[in-house]
Amino acid sequence: MEADALTVHVLIEGRVQGVGFRGWCAEEALRRGLAGWVRNRKSGAVEAVFSGAPNQVADMLQAVTKGPRFARVNAVNDLDPVETPSGRFEVRETA
């Protein structure tokens, strides 16, 4: 990971479960060269961490405001920062 990497931790709300959001998110993050993870929350939201070049993170944040075809994103909320992830972007178990 780059020394000037930006890491964001977000909660994505709306119709974001049961529409392929996590898989779509992982593909989009990998395409942008981002590290991090995505998982469903029991609340019905999706939680994600994106880390990488600031312009790629910003592009990913813009993408998640729309999501995949059948998603409806109502809000993307910033959460408390987390450790900077390393390695390949991953889909995690529901929390």
N, CA, C and O atoms as a MOPAC input file, in Angstrom:
PM7 MOZYME 1SCF
protein

 N      0.84600 1    -1.17400 1     0.00000 1
 C      0.00000 1     0.00000 1     0.00000 1
 C      0.89600 1     1.24400 1     0.00000 1
 O      1.94900 1     1.27400 1     0.63600 1
 N      0.45700 1     2.24100 1    -0.71400 1
 C      1.22300 1     3.47600 1    -0.84300 1
 C      1.29500 1     4.23000 1     0.48000 1
 O      0.41400 1     4.11100 1     1.33100 1
 N      2.37300 1     5.01300 1     0.63300 1
 C      2.53400 1     5.80700 1     1.84700 1
 C      1.44300 1     6.86800 1     1.95400 1
 O      1.02800 1     7.21500 1     3.06000 1
 N      0.97400 1     7.38700 1     0.82300 1
 C     -0.04900 1     8.43100 1     0.84600 1
 C     -1.45200 1     7.86700 1     0.64200 1
 O     -2.34400 1     8.57500 1     0.17500 1
 N     -1.64900 1     6.60600 1     0.98600 1
 C     -2.95100 1     5.94900 1     0.81000 1
 C     -4.00200 1     6.60200 1     1.70100 1
 O     -3.71100 1     7.06400 1     2.80400 1
 N     -5.21000 1     6.62500 1     1.19900 1
 C     -6.36600 1     7.10400 1     1.94300 1
 C     -7.21300 1     5.89000 1     2.31000 1
 O     -7.46000 1     5.02400 1     1.47000 1
 N     -7.65500 1     5.82600 1     3.56000 1
 C     -8.52300 1     4.74000 1     4.01100 1
 C     -9.81500 1     5.33900 1     4.53700 1
 O     -9.79500 1     6.25100 1     5.36400 1
 N    -10.94700 1     4.82000 1     4.05200 1
 C    -12.25300 1     5.26500 1     4.53100 1
 C    -13.04900 1     4.05400 1     4.99100 1
 O    -12.87300 1     2.94700 1     4.48200 1
 N    -13.91800 1     4.27800 1     5.95400 1
 C    -14.77500 1     3.24900 1     6.54000 1
 C    -16.19200 1     3.79800 1     6.43800 1
 O    -16.49500 1     4.84200 1     7.01600 1
 N    -17.06800 1     3.10200 1     5.70300 1
 C    -18.40600 1     3.63600 1     5.44000 1
 C    -19.49100 1     2.60800 1     5.70500 1
 O    -19.25200 1     1.40100 1     5.68500 1
 N    -20.69400 1     3.12100 1     5.95600 1
 C    -21.90000 1     2.31600 1     6.08900 1
 C    -22.83600 1     2.75500 1     4.97200 1
 O    -23.18000 1     3.93200 1     4.86500 1
 N    -23.24700 1     1.79800 1     4.14000 1
 C    -24.06800 1     2.08500 1     2.96900 1
 C    -25.47300 1     1.57600 1     3.26600 1
 O    -25.66600 1     0.39300 1     3.54600 1
 N    -26.44800 1     2.47400 1     3.20500 1
 C    -27.81700 1     2.13200 1     3.58400 1
 C    -28.76000 1     2.23400 1     2.39200 1
 O    -28.52600 1     3.00400 1     1.46100 1
 N    -29.82000 1     1.44900 1     2.43900 1
 C    -30.81700 1     1.41600 1     1.38200 1
 C    -31.14100 1    -0.02500 1     1.04400 1
 O    -31.05300 1    -0.89800 1     1.90700 1
 N    -31.51800 1    -0.28800 1    -0.21000 1
 C    -31.72300 1    -1.66300 1    -0.65500 1
 C    -30.37400 1    -2.14600 1    -1.18100 1
 O    -30.08700 1    -2.06100 1    -2.37500 1
 N    -29.54800 1    -2.65900 1    -0.25700 1
 C    -28.16400 1    -3.01800 1    -0.57700 1
 C    -27.83800 1    -4.47300 1    -0.22400 1
 O    -26.70100 1    -4.91400 1    -0.38700 1
 N    -28.82500 1    -5.20300 1     0.25400 1
 C    -28.63500 1    -6.63700 1     0.49400 1
 C    -29.58700 1    -7.40100 1    -0.40700 1
 O    -30.71400 1    -6.97000 1    -0.64600 1
 N    -29.12300 1    -8.54400 1    -0.90700 1
 C    -29.94000 1    -9.34600 1    -1.79900 1
 C    -29.93200 1    -8.84900 1    -3.23500 1
 O    -30.74500 1    -9.28700 1    -4.04900 1
 N    -29.01800 1    -7.93700 1    -3.54900 1
 C    -28.93400 1    -7.36900 1    -4.90300 1
 C    -27.52800 1    -7.50800 1    -5.49100 1
 O    -27.21000 1    -6.88400 1    -6.50400 1
 N    -26.68700 1    -8.32900 1    -4.85100 1
 C    -25.33300 1    -8.53500 1    -5.34700 1
 C    -24.36800 1    -7.41400 1    -5.01600 1
 O    -23.34100 1    -7.26200 1    -5.67700 1
 N    -24.68700 1    -6.62900 1    -4.00200 1
 C    -23.87300 1    -5.45300 1    -3.68300 1
 C    -22.45200 1    -5.81900 1    -3.26700 1
 O    -21.49800 1    -5.19600 1    -3.73200 1
 N    -22.29300 1    -6.81500 1    -2.40400 1
 C    -20.94500 1    -7.16000 1    -1.93000 1
 C    -20.05100 1    -7.63700 1    -3.05600 1
 O    -18.90300 1    -7.20400 1    -3.15600 1
 N    -20.55200 1    -8.51600 1    -3.90100 1
 C    -19.75600 1    -8.99700 1    -5.02700 1
 C    -19.41300 1    -7.88700 1    -6.00000 1
 O    -18.28100 1    -7.78900 1    -6.47400 1
 N    -20.39300 1    -7.05500 1    -6.29300 1
 C    -20.16300 1    -5.89700 1    -7.15900 1
 C    -19.10500 1    -4.98800 1    -6.54300 1
 O    -18.19100 1    -4.53000 1    -7.22900 1
 N    -19.23700 1    -4.73500 1    -5.25400 1
 C    -18.30600 1    -3.85800 1    -4.54200 1
 C    -16.87700 1    -4.40700 1    -4.61500 1
 O    -15.93200 1    -3.65900 1    -4.86600 1
 N    -16.72800 1    -5.70300 1    -4.39600 1
 C    -15.39900 1    -6.31900 1    -4.45700 1
 C    -14.80400 1    -6.18000 1    -5.85500 1
 O    -13.63000 1    -5.83500 1    -5.99600 1
 N    -15.60400 1    -6.44700 1    -6.88900 1
 C    -15.10400 1    -6.30800 1    -8.26700 1
 C    -14.67100 1    -4.87500 1    -8.56300 1
 O    -13.61500 1    -4.64600 1    -9.15400 1
 N    -15.48700 1    -3.92400 1    -8.14900 1
 C    -15.17700 1    -2.51600 1    -8.40100 1
 C    -13.92200 1    -2.07800 1    -7.63900 1
 O    -13.09000 1    -1.34600 1    -8.17500 1
 N    -13.79100 1    -2.52700 1    -6.39900 1
 C    -12.61300 1    -2.16800 1    -5.60200 1
 C    -11.34600 1    -2.77900 1    -6.19700 1
 O    -10.31500 1    -2.11200 1    -6.28200 1
 N    -11.42000 1    -4.04300 1    -6.60800 1
 C    -10.26400 1    -4.69800 1    -7.21700 1
 C     -9.88300 1    -4.01400 1    -8.52400 1
 O     -8.69800 1    -3.85200 1    -8.81500 1
 N    -10.86600 1    -3.61600 1    -9.30500 1
 C    -10.60600 1    -2.92600 1   -10.56800 1
 C     -9.85700 1    -1.61400 1   -10.34000 1
 O     -9.07900 1    -1.18000 1   -11.19000 1
 N    -10.09700 1    -0.98800 1    -9.19100 1
 C     -9.43600 1     0.27400 1    -8.85400 1
 C     -8.13100 1     0.06700 1    -8.08000 1
 O     -7.45300 1     1.03600 1    -7.74000 1
 N     -7.77800 1    -1.19000 1    -7.80200 1
 C     -6.54600 1    -1.47800 1    -7.08000 1
 C     -6.61600 1    -1.17700 1    -5.59300 1
 O     -5.59700 1    -0.89500 1    -4.96300 1
 N     -7.82100 1    -1.23800 1    -5.03100 1
 C     -8.00400 1    -0.91300 1    -3.61600 1
 C     -7.86600 1    -2.13900 1    -2.72300 1
 O     -8.17200 1    -3.25800 1    -3.13300 1
 N     -7.40700 1    -1.91700 1    -1.51300 1
 C     -7.42700 1    -2.92100 1    -0.44800 1
 C     -8.65100 1    -2.62600 1     0.40700 1
 O     -9.26500 1    -1.56700 1     0.28300 1
 N     -9.00200 1    -3.57100 1     1.27600 1
 C    -10.10800 1    -3.34900 1     2.19500 1
 C    -11.04200 1    -4.53300 1     2.24000 1
 O    -10.65000 1    -5.66400 1     1.95100 1
 N    -12.28600 1    -4.26600 1     2.60700 1
 C    -13.27400 1    -5.33000 1     2.75200 1
 C    -14.68300 1    -4.77400 1     2.70400 1
 O    -14.90200 1    -3.57000 1     2.83200 1
 N    -15.64000 1    -5.68300 1     2.51500 1
 C    -17.05800 1    -5.33400 1     2.50800 1
 C    -17.82000 1    -6.45700 1     3.20000 1
 O    -17.45600 1    -7.62500 1     3.06900 1
 N    -18.87900 1    -6.11000 1     3.94000 1
 C    -19.71400 1    -7.13200 1     4.58600 1
 C    -21.11700 1    -6.58000 1     4.81300 1
 O    -21.32100 1    -5.37400 1     4.94600 1
 N    -22.07800 1    -7.50500 1     4.85400 1
 C    -23.43900 1    -7.14700 1     5.23900 1
 C    -23.48200 1    -6.92100 1     6.73900 1
 O    -22.71600 1    -7.51900 1     7.49500 1
 N    -24.37900 1    -6.05600 1     7.15300 1
 C    -24.66900 1    -5.86700 1     8.57200 1
 C    -26.05300 1    -6.42500 1     8.85100 1
 O    -26.92500 1    -6.40200 1     7.98200 1
 N    -26.25400 1    -6.92200 1    10.05000 1
 C    -27.55900 1    -7.47200 1    10.42600 1
 C    -28.65800 1    -6.41800 1    10.32400 1
 O    -29.83500 1    -6.76100 1    10.21000 1
 N    -28.28700 1    -5.14700 1    10.36500 1
 C    -29.24600 1    -4.04700 1    10.26800 1
 C    -29.83300 1    -3.90800 1     8.86200 1
 O    -30.82200 1    -3.20000 1     8.67400 1
 N    -29.22600 1    -4.58300 1     7.86600 1
 C    -29.66900 1    -4.44500 1     6.48300 1
 C    -28.76000 1    -3.55500 1     5.66000 1
 O    -28.92900 1    -3.44700 1     4.44600 1
 N    -27.80400 1    -2.92200 1     6.30400 1
 C    -26.84100 1    -2.05300 1     5.61700 1
 C    -25.64400 1    -2.88300 1     5.15400 1
 O    -25.54100 1    -4.07100 1     5.45900 1
 N    -24.75400 1    -2.24600 1     4.42300 1
 C    -23.48500 1    -2.83800 1     4.01400 1
 C    -22.38100 1    -1.94200 1     4.57000 1
 O    -22.44800 1    -0.71800 1     4.45600 1
 N    -21.37700 1    -2.55500 1     5.16600 1
 C    -20.23200 1    -1.84400 1     5.73300 1
 C    -19.02100 1    -2.13100 1     4.85300 1
 O    -18.83300 1    -3.26100 1     4.40000 1
 N    -18.20000 1    -1.11000 1     4.61000 1
 C    -17.03200 1    -1.32000 1     3.75500 1
 C    -15.86700 1    -0.44600 1     4.18600 1
 O    -16.04800 1     0.62900 1     4.75800 1
 N    -14.66900 1    -0.93400 1     3.89900 1
 C    -13.42800 1    -0.18000 1     4.07200 1
 C    -12.72700 1    -0.18200 1     2.72100 1
 O    -12.53000 1    -1.23500 1     2.11500 1
 N    -12.35300 1     1.00300 1     2.25700 1
 C    -11.62200 1     1.15500 1     1.00400 1
 C    -10.31200 1     1.86600 1     1.30500 1
 O    -10.29700 1     2.87600 1     2.00900 1
 N     -9.21600 1     1.34300 1     0.77400 1
 C     -7.90800 1     1.93500 1     1.02400 1
 C     -7.07700 1     1.88900 1    -0.25300 1
 O     -6.98500 1     0.85700 1    -0.91800 1
 N     -6.47900 1     3.02700 1    -0.57600 1
 C     -5.63800 1     3.09500 1    -1.76900 1
 C     -5.35900 1     4.53300 1    -2.14800 1
 O     -5.44300 1     5.43800 1    -1.31900 1
 N     -5.02500 1     4.72900 1    -3.41000 1
 C     -4.74800 1     6.06600 1    -3.91500 1
 C     -5.98000 1     6.94100 1    -3.70800 1
 O     -7.09300 1     6.51700 1    -4.01900 1
 N     -5.80000 1     8.15900 1    -3.18600 1
 C     -6.94600 1     9.01700 1    -2.88700 1
 C     -7.92900 1     9.19400 1    -4.04700 1
 O     -9.13900 1     9.20400 1    -3.82200 1
 N     -7.44400 1     9.33100 1    -5.26700 1
 C     -8.36300 1     9.51500 1    -6.39700 1
 C     -9.17100 1     8.24900 1    -6.67700 1
 O    -10.32400 1     8.33500 1    -7.10100 1
 N     -8.58000 1     7.07400 1    -6.44500 1
 C     -9.30400 1     5.81600 1    -6.65200 1
 C    -10.33300 1     5.58200 1    -5.54100 1
 O    -11.42100 1     5.06400 1    -5.79200 1
 N     -9.97800 1     5.96600 1    -4.31400 1
 C    -10.93400 1     5.86000 1    -3.19800 1
 C    -12.11200 1     6.79100 1    -3.45200 1
 O    -13.26200 1     6.39800 1    -3.25500 1
 N    -11.84400 1     8.01000 1    -3.88300 1
 C    -12.91300 1     8.96500 1    -4.18100 1
 C    -13.82000 1     8.43000 1    -5.29200 1
 O    -15.04100 1     8.57100 1    -5.22100 1
 N    -13.22600 1     7.82100 1    -6.31300 1
 C    -13.99300 1     7.24100 1    -7.40800 1
 C    -14.87300 1     6.09500 1    -6.89900 1
 O    -16.02000 1     5.95800 1    -7.32500 1
 N    -14.34000 1     5.27500 1    -5.99300 1
 C    -15.10900 1     4.16600 1    -5.43100 1
 C    -16.27000 1     4.68600 1    -4.59200 1
 O    -17.37500 1     4.14900 1    -4.65800 1
 N    -16.02400 1     5.72100 1    -3.81000 1
 C    -17.09600 1     6.30400 1    -2.99900 1
 C    -18.21200 1     6.84700 1    -3.88600 1
 O    -19.38900 1     6.73900 1    -3.54000 1
 N    -17.85400 1     7.42200 1    -5.01100 1
 C    -18.86300 1     7.90100 1    -5.95900 1
 C    -19.65600 1     6.71200 1    -6.51300 1
 O    -20.87700 1     6.78500 1    -6.64800 1
 N    -18.95900 1     5.62300 1    -6.83100 1
 C    -19.61700 1     4.43600 1    -7.39100 1
 C    -20.61000 1     3.82300 1    -6.40700 1
 O    -21.69300 1     3.39900 1    -6.81300 1
 N    -20.26300 1     3.76800 1    -5.12700 1
 C    -21.17100 1     3.12200 1    -4.16400 1
 C    -22.41100 1     3.95300 1    -3.88600 1
 O    -23.35700 1     3.44100 1    -3.28800 1
 N    -22.44500 1     5.20800 1    -4.29400 1
 C    -23.67600 1     5.98800 1    -4.13100 1
 C    -24.76500 1     5.48500 1    -5.07000 1
 O    -25.94500 1     5.77000 1    -4.86700 1
 N    -24.37000 1     4.74000 1    -6.09600 1
 C    -25.32200 1     4.14300 1    -7.03100 1
 C    -25.41500 1     2.63100 1    -6.84300 1
 O    -26.51600 1     2.08200 1    -6.81900 1
 N    -24.27100 1     1.94700 1    -6.71000 1
 C    -24.25600 1     0.50300 1    -6.52100 1
 C    -24.59200 1    -0.25300 1    -7.78500 1
 O    -24.65000 1     0.33100 1    -8.86800 1
 N    -24.81700 1    -1.57100 1    -7.65400 1
 C    -25.16700 1    -2.38500 1    -8.81300 1
 C    -26.59800 1    -2.10400 1    -9.28000 1
 O    -27.33800 1    -1.34100 1    -8.66000 1
 N    -26.95000 1    -2.72500 1   -10.35700 1
 C    -28.20700 1    -2.45400 1   -11.06000 1
 C    -29.45800 1    -2.42400 1   -10.18300 1
 O    -30.25400 1    -1.49300 1   -10.30300 1
 N    -29.65600 1    -3.39800 1    -9.31700 1
 C    -30.89900 1    -3.49200 1    -8.55200 1
 C    -30.82300 1    -2.85700 1    -7.16200 1
 O    -31.78500 1    -2.92100 1    -6.39500 1
 N    -29.69300 1    -2.25200 1    -6.84200 1
 C    -29.54700 1    -1.59200 1    -5.53900 1
 C    -30.22100 1    -0.21800 1    -5.55900 1
 O    -30.41400 1     0.38800 1    -6.61300 1
 N    -30.56700 1     0.24500 1    -4.37400 1
 C    -31.03200 1     1.61900 1    -4.19500 1
 C    -30.30500 1     2.14800 1    -2.95900 1
 O    -30.62500 1     1.75600 1    -1.83700 1
 N    -29.35400 1     3.01300 1    -3.15400 1
 C    -28.55600 1     3.54900 1    -2.04700 1
 C    -29.20700 1     4.82800 1    -1.54700 1
 O    -29.38700 1     5.78400 1    -2.30200 1
 N    -29.56000 1     4.83500 1    -0.26000 1
 C    -30.16000 1     6.01300 1     0.36200 1
 C    -29.12300 1     6.90000 1     1.02700 1
 O    -29.29700 1     8.11700 1     1.08900 1
 N    -28.03400 1     6.29900 1     1.53100 1
 C    -27.01800 1     7.07400 1     2.24900 1
 C    -25.70600 1     6.30900 1     2.29700 1
 O    -25.68300 1     5.08000 1     2.34900 1
 N    -24.61800 1     7.06400 1     2.27900 1
 C    -23.27300 1     6.52500 1     2.51400 1
 C    -22.70900 1     7.35000 1     3.66200 1
 O    -22.37600 1     8.52200 1     3.48600 1
 N    -22.60100 1     6.73800 1     4.83500 1
 C    -22.18600 1     7.44900 1     6.04600 1
 C    -20.77400 1     7.07600 1     6.45700 1
 O    -20.40200 1     5.90300 1     6.44300 1
 N    -19.98600 1     8.09000 1     6.82500 1
 C    -18.63300 1     7.84900 1     7.33500 1
 C    -18.71100 1     7.22700 1     8.71800 1
 O    -19.53200 1     7.62200 1     9.54600 1
 N    -17.85200 1     6.25200 1     8.95700 1
 C    -17.71300 1     5.63000 1    10.27100 1
 C    -16.33400 1     5.95600 1    10.82300 1
 O    -15.49200 1     6.51900 1    10.12400 1
 N    -16.11100 1     5.59800 1    12.08200 1
 C    -14.79900 1     5.81300 1    12.68700 1
 C    -13.72900 1     5.12100 1    11.85900 1
 O    -13.96600 1     4.05200 1    11.29600 1
 N    -12.56000 1     5.72600 1    11.78700 1
 C    -11.46800 1     5.11400 1    11.02600 1
 C    -11.10000 1     3.74300 1    11.58400 1
 O    -11.33300 1     3.43800 1    12.75300 1
 N    -10.52300 1     2.93700 1    10.71600 1
 C    -10.02700 1     1.61500 1    11.09100 1
 C     -8.57800 1     1.51900 1    10.65200 1
 O     -8.05300 1     2.42400 1    10.00400 1
 N     -7.93800 1     0.42300 1    11.00700 1
 C     -6.55800 1     0.20800 1    10.57700 1
 C     -6.50500 1     0.16000 1     9.05100 1
 O     -7.47600 1    -0.23600 1     8.40600 1
 N     -5.38500 1     0.55800 1     8.48400 1
 C     -5.21100 1     0.50500 1     7.03800 1
 C     -5.05600 1    -0.95500 1     6.61900 1
 O     -4.11400 1    -1.62300 1     7.04500 1
 N     -5.97200 1    -1.45600 1     5.78600 1
 C     -5.88300 1    -2.85800 1     5.36800 1
 C     -4.76000 1    -3.05700 1     4.35500 1
 O     -4.33800 1    -2.11700 1     3.68200 1
 N     -4.29700 1    -4.26600 1     4.26200 1
 C     -3.30300 1    -4.60000 1     3.24900 1
 C     -3.76100 1    -5.86100 1     2.53700 1
 O     -4.60700 1    -6.59600 1     3.04800 1
 N     -3.22200 1    -6.10500 1     1.39400 1
 C     -3.58700 1    -7.30100 1     0.64800 1
 C     -4.80600 1    -7.07800 1    -0.22000 1
 O     -5.23200 1    -5.94700 1    -0.45100 1
 N     -5.34700 1    -8.16100 1    -0.68700 1
 C     -6.45800 1    -8.16300 1    -1.63800 1
 C     -7.77200 1    -7.77400 1    -0.96400 1
 O     -8.00200 1    -8.11700 1     0.19500 1
 N     -8.62500 1    -7.06500 1    -1.68200 1
 C     -9.95100 1    -6.70700 1    -1.19300 1
 C    -10.73500 1    -7.98500 1    -0.94900 1
 O    -10.64000 1    -8.92200 1    -1.74100 1
 N    -11.51400 1    -8.04400 1     0.14000 1
 C    -12.22400 1    -9.27000 1     0.47600 1
 C    -13.67100 1    -9.02600 1     0.88100 1
 O    -14.03500 1    -7.94700 1     1.34800 1
 N    -14.47500 1   -10.04700 1     0.69200 1
 C    -15.85300 1   -10.06400 1     1.17200 1
 C    -15.84900 1   -10.80500 1     2.49100 1
 O    -15.38000 1   -11.94000 1     2.57400 1
 N    -16.37600 1   -10.15900 1     3.52700 1
 C    -16.38700 1   -10.76200 1     4.87300 1
 C    -17.78700 1   -11.25400 1     5.23300 1
 O    -18.77200 1   -10.91800 1     4.57600 1
 N    -17.84600 1   -12.04900 1     6.28500 1
 C    -19.10600 1   -12.56800 1     6.81200 1
 C    -19.93400 1   -11.43900 1     7.41400 1
 O    -19.39200 1   -10.41200 1     7.82300 1
 N    -21.23400 1   -11.63300 1     7.46600 1
 C    -22.15000 1   -10.67100 1     8.06800 1
 C    -21.80700 1   -10.42900 1     9.53300 1
 O    -21.44900 1   -11.35500 1    10.26200 1
 N    -21.92000 1    -9.18200 1     9.94900 1
 C    -21.64000 1    -8.82700 1    11.34900 1
 C    -22.85800 1    -8.18100 1    11.97200 1
 O    -22.82800 1    -7.80900 1    13.14500 1

